[in-house]
Amino acid sequence: MSEMNPENHTHIWQTYMQTLTKRTRNMEVKQIIDDALFEYYSEKGLEVPRCKMQRNPDWWTDYLLSLGLDPNNP
């Protein structure tokens, strides 16, 4: 069994932390955008569009079907 190269271990750890930091930042940015959209629509007295608040990835397919369009045909 070969021993792990300490330099490789450090590189893997740095890559992991960079990925984790990017994911955390993306989640923060997404929350800021969601809050801003909610505030904007609330100030206007409007309902936030379903596509902005619903986390269902199939909403677009459902929307196309409700319009009588084939979701598989671009």
C-alpha contacts under 8 A as a table, 3 or more apart, distances in Angstrom:
res1	aa1	res2	aa2	distance
4	M	8	N	7.48
4	M	9	H	7.11
5	N	8	N	5.26
5	N	9	H	6.31
6	P	9	H	4.96
6	P	10	T	6.21
7	E	10	T	5.14
7	E	11	H	6.28
8	N	11	H	5.02
8	N	12	I	6.16
9	H	12	I	5.15
9	H	13	W	6.17
10	T	13	W	5.09
10	T	14	Q	6.13
11	H	14	Q	5.10
11	H	15	T	6.14
12	I	15	T	5.13
12	I	16	Y	6.12
13	W	16	Y	5.04
13	W	17	M	6.18
14	Q	17	M	5.13
14	Q	18	Q	6.10
15	T	18	Q	5.12
15	T	19	T	6.16
16	Y	19	T	5.18
16	Y	20	L	6.14
17	M	20	L	4.97
17	M	21	T	5.99
18	Q	21	T	5.08
18	Q	22	K	6.15
19	T	22	K	5.16
19	T	23	R	6.19
20	L	23	R	5.16
20	L	24	T	6.13
21	T	24	T	5.11
21	T	25	R	6.13
22	K	25	R	5.11
22	K	26	N	6.08
23	R	26	N	5.05
23	R	27	M	6.25
24	T	27	M	5.18
24	T	28	E	6.32
25	R	28	E	5.00
25	R	29	V	6.17
26	N	29	V	5.13
26	N	30	K	6.08
27	M	30	K	5.07
27	M	31	Q	6.20
28	E	31	Q	5.17
28	E	32	I	6.26
29	V	32	I	5.05
29	V	33	I	6.22
30	K	33	I	5.16
30	K	34	D	6.16
31	Q	34	D	5.03
31	Q	35	D	6.07
32	I	35	D	5.15
32	I	36	A	6.13
33	I	36	A	5.08
33	I	37	L	6.13
34	D	37	L	5.20
34	D	38	F	6.12
34	D	52	K	7.50
34	D	53	M	7.61
35	D	38	F	5.12
35	D	39	E	6.11
36	A	39	E	5.10
36	A	40	Y	6.05
37	L	40	Y	5.07
37	L	41	Y	6.16
37	L	48	V	7.36
38	F	41	Y	5.41
38	F	42	S	5.94
38	F	48	V	6.28
39	E	42	S	5.08
39	E	43	E	6.08
40	Y	43	E	5.34
40	Y	44	K	6.47
41	Y	44	K	5.10
41	Y	45	G	6.19
41	Y	46	L	5.08
41	Y	47	E	6.22
41	Y	48	V	5.71
42	S	45	G	4.96
42	S	46	L	5.84
42	S	47	E	6.98
42	S	48	V	7.60
43	E	46	L	7.63
48	V	52	K	6.78
48	V	53	M	6.81
49	P	52	K	5.48
49	P	53	M	6.74
50	R	53	M	5.39
50	R	54	Q	5.62
51	C	54	Q	5.70
51	C	55	R	7.90
51	C	59	W	6.87
51	C	60	W	7.88
54	Q	59	W	7.80
56	N	59	W	5.68
57	P	60	W	7.25
58	D	61	T	5.31
58	D	62	D	6.24
59	W	62	D	5.04
59	W	63	Y	5.99
60	W	63	Y	4.94
60	W	64	L	6.21
61	T	64	L	5.21
61	T	65	L	6.20
61	T	71	P	5.46
62	D	65	L	5.10
62	D	66	S	6.16
63	Y	66	S	5.09
63	Y	67	L	6.50
64	L	67	L	5.13
64	L	68	G	6.43
64	L	69	L	5.15
64	L	70	D	6.67
64	L	71	P	5.76
65	L	68	G	4.94
65	L	69	L	5.32
65	L	70	D	6.40
65	L	71	P	6.63
66	S	69	L	7.45
70	D	73	N	5.59
71	P	74	P	7.17
